[in-house]
Amino acid sequence: MKTLSLLPLFVLTLATAQAQELEKITQPGAISGTVNINFATRTRLTDEGKPQVGAKDSYELALAVAKTTEFKGNVERQPLITSKLLGRVEQPGQLFYSLDLAVINPANMTQKKTVGKWVGTVPITSEGVYELEGAGESKQRISVDAIGRAPAFTDNFGGRLYGKGKKTQGVMSYVRQLQGKEVKIEVKNTDPMRFEGVQIASGPSQNYPKTTVSGNLDFDYETGNWLTNGIRFSYSVNGKAYEDVVTGSIKWVEDPNRATNGKGQYEFNLRWNEAANKPATTEADAFKGASDEEAFFAVDNSIPSLTGVVKYEDTMTKIKGEDSCTASKITYQLDANQLTKQQVMNFLKLWLIGIGPTNDE
């Protein structure tokens, strides 16, 4: 009888735990660290000005998420090379991932363990499509070892990313809500980076679930800005389904002396579930009277958001008479405001999937 009497309490406790909302964090440097890029495909050229066979761009990264997870290692991008006369493939286009994944004990920040890896080979087609599932036996995946009480697991990525390379025709409109005001800008020269059936692998710890992503992140060639266009993250934690809609912009700002110092930065202004978190409008609206374009890029920390900067220091080299960026030193300092760790992690994984297109000129 005692066992039976405890059953309703157990069911109630389980239901309560599943119904609990995920913990939200407000944290400076929720994504922090460095990425150093060497664009060998821009320096090792043939007489025709194309990359030599064997030349690869290298992205060496060390990034931390929510101060409890680290990504450290290298991603290489190999360009597609075809023969001049017959168009025969001499070298396939591919991305190679080799990242160590470490976790830091939230109860004791001095304790850190490398628990697994993000590895795999991602084919890139001649149309600029990234086949995220991976190639043959080299699937793109996160593999985690059994350490302590955490079990081992392997989870694969999937879907397609359509990288930059095909500009849209006509005008694209982007709309957002800002403290009750609808604002819109129109862009004439965009290049959409599209996510089709993208599956982000879970891990490195099991509180970061497998996630499906759809929508676009569009590049504006005239300004260098990135504009969100219907990005949705869908996932489940503790039996509860979540869907996050990410809106906003990533604005490119060049240093006045960029021609000599190579400096510039992306200013992040991304919001989660903006429509569901609209605050009541007041006469003290901080952005009242702003133009649509000004309001579109204004930071609004009254709703869940990821803000801050990603700073670039580029090395510019004269190649065949023209300036070319041959290396980049990048520093991340992105701040979370009322976001869950899952939301921050999902965004970083998506950003790393597009590490090639998001760092191209």
N, C-alpha and C positions, 0 to 999 in steps of 0.2 A: 504493500500500500504506500510506503514511503516513496518508492521509485515512481509510482503513478502520480503521486501528489506533486512531485518535482517537475514532471513533464510540461505542464502548462507554463510554469515559470521559465523553463529552458527555452520553450518556443517563443515566449514573449521577449526574453533577453536576446535571442538570435534575431528576431524581427526588428527589435530596437537598434541593434548594432548595424543591421543592414540598412536601416532607414537613416542612420546618422549621416549628416553631410560631411564631405571631406574637409579636412582642416585647411584653412586658408592662411597664407603667409604674406606679410608685407616686409620685404627684405631687399635692402640695397645689394647689388651684386648677385642677384639670384642666378644670373648667367655671367660668369666672369672667366677671364683667362686670355690666352693668346692663340693666334693662328699665324704661322709664317709660311708664305707661299714663294716657291721658286718656279717661275714660268720658263722652263727649259724649252718648251715648244716655240717660244718667241725669240730664242737666241741661237738654237741649233737648227739652222735653216739650210735648205738646198739652194742651188743657184736660182731656182724659180721662186724662192721666197716662201716655200712651204716647209713644215716641220720635217726633220729627218726621221727615218725609221729608228725607233728606240728612244726618241726624245719623249719625256713625260713631264707633266707639271706635278709638283709635289706640294702637298698641304700638310704641314707639321702642326699638330694642334694639341693644346693642353687646356681643357675647359672644365669648369666646375658648375654643377647644377644644384641650387638650393643649399650649397655648402656641404652636401652629404653624398654627392656622387661625382665622379671624375671620369672624363674621357681623355685618353692620352695616347698619341700614336701618329700614324701617317695615313693619308689618303693620296693615291696617285691617279692622275688622269692621263690616259694614253689616247691620242687622236687617231681617227680613222685615216688611213693613207691608202690611196689607190694608185695603180700605175698610170702613167701619163697617156699612153696610147690605147690600151685595151680596157682600162678601168678595173683591172683585176685588183682585189684586196691584197695589199702587201702587209697591212697591219690593221687589225680590228680596233674600233673605238671601244674603250673600256674604262671603268673606274675600279680601283683595287682598294678595299678597306682593310686596315689592320690597326684596330684601336683597342687598347687595354681599358677595361672597365673596373673602377675601384669604388668602394663604398666606405663612408666615414661614419663611425658610430655616433649618432646624435647625442647619446648620453655621455660620451667621452670623445671629444673631437680630436684627440691625439691618436686614436685608434683608426687605422686605415688598412683595408685589405683589397688586393686585386682579386676580383671574383670571376672574371670572364673576359670575353673579347667580342668585338663587333668586327666580323670578317666577311669576305666574299668578293666576287667579281661581278660587276654590273655592266652588261653590254650596252653600248650606245650606238644606235642605228645611224645611217647616213642622213636621216630626217631629224636627228637630234632627240630621239626618244630613248629614255633611260629605262631599260627592262629591270625593274627593281628586284624581281625574284632572284636574279642572278644567273650565272652561266653554268650549265651542266652540273658537275659535282660541286662546283664552287658557289653554292647558294649564298646570297646575302643574308646574314643571320646574326643573332646575338646568342652566344653560348656561354652559359654560366655554370661554374663548378659547384659541387656540393661542399659547402663550408659551414661549420657550426650546425645550426638547426635548419638552415636554408637548403632545400633540395636542389639538385642539378636540373637544368632544363636547357633546351634549345628552341628558339622561335625564329621563323623566317620572315623576311620582308616580302612584299608583293606589290603588284600593280605597275603602273607606268607613270613616269614623269616626262612631260613634254617640255624640253628645255627651250631656252631662248634661241631665236634664229629665224622666226617667221613673224614679221610685223603685220599688225592688223590694218585693214583698210577702213577709212572713215573715222568717225568720232566715237570714243567710248566715254560713257558717263558713269561717275562714281558718286554715290549718295551715302551720307551718314547722318546720324542724329547727334546733336550736341546740346545738352541741357534743354531738351524740348524743341529745338530748332532743327529743321531739316536743311542740310546744306549740300550743294552739289558742285562738282567741278567736271569739266570736259577735257579729254586728252585726245590729241589727234594721232600721235605716233607711238603706239604701245606694242609691246611684245609679251604675250601671255606665257607664263610658266604654269602649265596645267597639271593637276593631280587627278589621275584617272584610276579609280579603284585601288588607291594606295593603301597598303597594309604596313603599319609601323610595328616592328617586333616589340614584344614585351621585354621588360628588364631594364637595368640589371637586377633589381630586386622585384619581387612579385607584386609590390604595390603599384608598379608601373605597367598597366595592362596593354595588350595588343589593341591597336587603334586604327580605325579606318579614316582616311582623309579624302576629301573631294574639294573642288573649287580651283580658283586661280590666284596666283600672285603675279600681277602685271607690271612690267617694266616700262617706264616712260623715258624714251630715248632723249627727248628734249631737255628734261630736267635731271635725269639720273635717279628719279624716285621710284620706289616700289609701292603699288597700290593693291590692297586686298580686294578680292572679287569672289565673294561667296565661299570662303574657306570654312569647312566644317570638320570637326573632329568628333568621332563617335566611338565610345568605349564603355566598358562595364567594370565597376569596382564593387566587391562584396555583394554581387547579385543585383546591383542597381545600375540602370543604364543612364549614361550621360551623353549629351550632345552640346558641344561648344561651337559657337559661331564667332569667328575672329574677324574684326573689322579694323579699319584704320590705315595707316601709311608708314612708310620708312623713307624718310627724306634725306637726300644727299646734299651735303653742305661742304663746299670746298674752302680750304684755307685761302685767304687773300694772296698768299705767297706760294700757292701750290706748284706753280711752274718751276720754282727753285727748291722747295722743301718736300714736295710730293705728298703733302698732308691733305686730308679730307676726312669726313666722318658721316656715317649714317645715324640719323636721329630717329629712334624708334618711338612710335606712338600707336601701339596696338591695343585694342580693347576686346574683352571677352564678353559675349552675350550682351552687347550694348543695348539692344532693343528691350531686353528684359530688365535692365538695370537703370532705366532712365530716371533721373531724379526729377522732382517737381520743379517747374520753372519758377523763378522769382524775379522781381524787379532788379535784384542785385546780380543778375546773370553776368558772370565775369567776361563773357564774350559777346555781350549785346552790342550790336552795331558793327561787328566785324564783317568783312567781306566773306563771301563763300569760301574763297581759296584760303584766306587767313584762318577761318574757323575750321576748315577741313584739317589743317595741320596743328591746331591748338591742342595742347595736352589737357586732358580732363581726368584727374585722379579721383574723382568722386565715384568712379565705377572700376571694376577689375581691369587692370591694364599692365602692359609691359612697356616700360619707357627706358630712356637712357641712350647711350651712344656706343657705336662700334667704330673705333678710330683706325684710320689707315695712314701708313707712311710708306709711300710707293717709291720704288727706284725706277727712274725714267732713263731709258737708254736710246741713243740714236741708232736705229737699224734701217739700213737702206734709205737714209735721209729723213726718216720720220721718227718722232718720239714714240716709244713703246714702253709700257709698264712691264718690267722683267722680274720684279720681286715686290712683295708686299709684307710689311709687318703690321699685324692687326691686333688691337686690344679691345676686348669685350668688357663692358660695364653696363649690364642691363638690370633694371630694378623691377621687382614684382610688387604690385599693389593689389591686395585682396585676391591673389591667385592661389590655386592649389598647386602642390608640387607636381601633380599629374599634368596640369595645364602647361606649366613651365617646361617639363620634360618633353611633352609631346611636341611643343614648338621647336625646341632645340633639335630633336631628332629629325623633324621635317626640314629644318634649315640645313642640317648636315647632309641630308639626302640630295639637296640642291646645291652642294658646295661648289660645284663647277659654275653653273649659270649665275649664281649670286655674286661671284667674284670676278666675272668677266667684265671687260671694259664695254 
